[in-house]
Amino acid sequence: MAGEGKRCEFRKWFTGSIRRKLTFFVILVCLLLIGLFWVFAVRLLEPAYNASIRNDLSRTVEVFVEVLDGAEEKEVPLVADYITPQGVVTGLSPECLALLNKEIEAGRLQIDHLCIDISGQDLRNLFLQDGLSSRCALHEGTGMLGEAAGPDNDTVMYLRQGVFESGGCFHKTPVQMVMGQTTTSGNLAIIISANLERVPQATKVLSELMFFVALLLIVISIVCALVFSRWFTKPLTKLSTATQEITKGNYEARVQVKGCDEIARLSEDFNQMAEEIGKSYELQRDLYANVSHDLRTPLTLIKGYAETLRDLSGDDPQKRQEQLNVIIDESNRLSALVGNVLELSRVSSGVQKPEPVLFNLTQLCEEVGERYEDAGKQDNYHFVFEGKEPLDIEADPGLLQRALHNLLGNALKHVGDDGYLGLRVFRTPDQTARVEIIDHGLGISEQDLPHLFDKYYRSRADAGKPGTGLGLSITKAIFIASGFAYGVQSEEGKGALFWFEAPLVKP
């Protein structure tokens, strides 16, 4: 059990942090790349180099054969005698040499760093050009078979004979690669050789350096991994800190969003979640404050009058009726308050989401206004509706109807001496539908205007009037959920104008 616990702690040390995971991942990738480099650069260097040299020799031999075959077809002399201090020497004719030089100038023949040997059927050398950076083992120094070297030493003669007999040859030693081929007629043999440039020694040096290179790369990768992992995990650490703050009750905690990657989107989602949690907490706090304060008053009155009715009223019908009316009024007030609180919670928290449909806003306002027009005949106020042009919008008609009732009901409490209550619907130059609710009451003071839509706010002019103080807050939540602009304009003594605007739907 103790050993198992130690192994778990060991695994946890390696995997218990994203920074460690990223660091080990980068190190493993670095080691993998070093291994691949060692395989390709060291183990495969010599075979790849030899294959490249062989391809170059093959292409060069083919061009030589092609040029000399062309010379034979054109009946150009292939060989000629030259008089030298040592006597008469046979070699390639000037015409053949001119054709070869033409190909060299054109770039088709690459003879640098190569040894070119051309001989006739008598196995004697006709052309020799040694362009190797080191001494050619075939022609200079000691021959490959240990004999005296020269253009016609035993080794070269043996190779020429093999080329004429088989039509071609290929030989490779640790220091040199040789390829030969005859012309199509078989009159000439071309043997080309190239040095192998000490590839095994280079491979050995690379292998010895790989240890120090790998060590240096691992150190660099560890430093880079630590820096990168810190940069990568820093926003995650901020998210964790903000989460802990919210757990402690700080619902104002937010994460600064930088960039547009997945972590930035996660930060935005976190901030949105924190905002929704803050709203829920605020609604919960308001509900608690309402239960502890606003609901306590009507409950106390109901209880007090009920006890009075039970203990003191006796058989006095008038007093009993008055006390029963108080109980009924307070019960209605309590019911309205609870209903408004629940409705505000549903709309503000997003539980009751708008279900937008296409409808005629003018027609909806006219239908709502008809109720107030009929009630105005009995309650001594004058309702005026203005709106003839059909205005189509996309919104939730049920929520919008509730907002209209809230605004009209609020305005009805402040109707002036002329009894005017107006509802106006019209198109604005900005192609929106604007709705205005107007009264000619006492107006709203400048200090009350910024707070009219706040929860439970009641201006001094509303003191003593029936209401819960939540109607305009519910209206505000509906407009925000619907994406409508809204506001109020008023001056003391000149009435008030509440308005909202909805985008029109283009036909």
HELIX and SHEET records of a PDB file:
HELIX    1   1 ALA A    2  THR A   15  1                                  14    
HELIX    2   2 ILE A   18  TRP A   38  1                                  21    
HELIX    3   3 VAL A   39  ARG A   43  3                                   5    
HELIX    4   4 LEU A   45  GLU A   73  1                                  29    
HELIX    5   5 PRO A   94  ALA A  106  1                                  13    
HELIX    6   6 ASP A  154  SER A  166  1                                  13    
HELIX    7   7 VAL A  199  THR A  247  1                                  49    
HELIX    8   8 GLU A  262  ALA A  289  1                                  28    
HELIX    9   9 ASN A  290  ASP A  294  3                                   5    
HELIX   10  10 ARG A  296  ASP A  311  1                                  16    
HELIX   11  11 PRO A  317  SER A  349  1                                  33    
HELIX   12  12 LEU A  361  ASP A  379  1                                  19    
HELIX   13  13 PRO A  397  LEU A  412  1                                  16    
HELIX   14  14 LEU A  449  HIS A  451  5                                   3    
HELIX   15  15 ARG A  460  ASP A  462  5                                   3    
HELIX   16  16 GLY A  471  SER A  482  1                                  12    
SHEET    1   A 2 VAL A  79  THR A  84  0                                        
SHEET    2   A 2 GLY A  87  LEU A  92 -1                                        
SHEET    1   B 5 ASN A 125  ASP A 130  0                                        
SHEET    2   B 5 CYS A 115  GLY A 120 -1                                        
SHEET    3   B 5 LEU A 188  ASN A 195 -1                                        
SHEET    4   B 5 GLN A 176  THR A 182 -1                                        
SHEET    5   B 5 GLY A 168  LYS A 172 -1                                        
SHEET    1   C 2 VAL A 357  ASN A 360  0                                        
SHEET    2   C 2 ASP A 392  ALA A 395 -1                                        
SHEET    1   D 5 HIS A 382  GLU A 386  0                                        
SHEET    2   D 5 TYR A 420  ARG A 427  1                                        
SHEET    3   D 5 THR A 432  ASP A 439 -1                                        
SHEET    4   D 5 ALA A 496  PRO A 503 -1                                        
SHEET    5   D 5 ALA A 485  SER A 490 -1                                        
END                                                                             
